[in-house]
């Protein structure tokens, strides 16, 4: 189960809507071993694509080093889908490389509805999990 604050949900959704029609992507870091998402880090979609995302490799390297220095890890790795449901694609599944991360997807296909879902992806197996939003 993913426990997340309303403030972080709002930031992720706002980033997804701001980058539409391209996919948005980013990380929410938290203390190592805590499973507590705390620090919102929007990333640049190096692909600038409505159907695919990729972190800029230098930006990602800097962020992972920064998280190491701060004793953090990526608790959430998020991205948006612009015209499909919030469910991991085959490409998303193949690129999922953080076994402890919650993979959050937001669909921006309907501007009047928020589609916010979380998944665990381990060895190619996708498991949807409950999302609990705290005030």
C-alpha positions, 0 to 999 in steps of 0.5 A: 500500500502507498501512503501519500500526502494530499500535497504530494498527490496534488504536485504530481497531478499538477506536473502531469497536467502542466507537461501535457500533451507530453508525458511528465515524469519524476521522483518522490524521495524519502528516507532509506528504508522508510517507505515514506514519500517526502521530497517531490522532484519533477524531472525532465522528460528527455524524450519530450513525447506524448507516448514515452518518457525517459529521465535525462541520464545526467539529471538522473545521475545527479539525483541518485547521487544527491539521494545517496548523500541525503540517505534517501531513496526513490520511494515513488517513481511517477509518470503520466499517460496522456491518452491512455489509462493509468496502467504500466505499458510494456515499455514501463514494465521493462524499464522498471528497475527499482524493486522497492519503488511505488510506480505511480501513473497519472492519466491526463486523458480527461481534464475533468477527472484525476486518474492516479494509481500505484503499482509495484513492478518486480521482475516484470510482474505488475501488482496494483496497490491501494493508495491511501491519501493523508491530509 
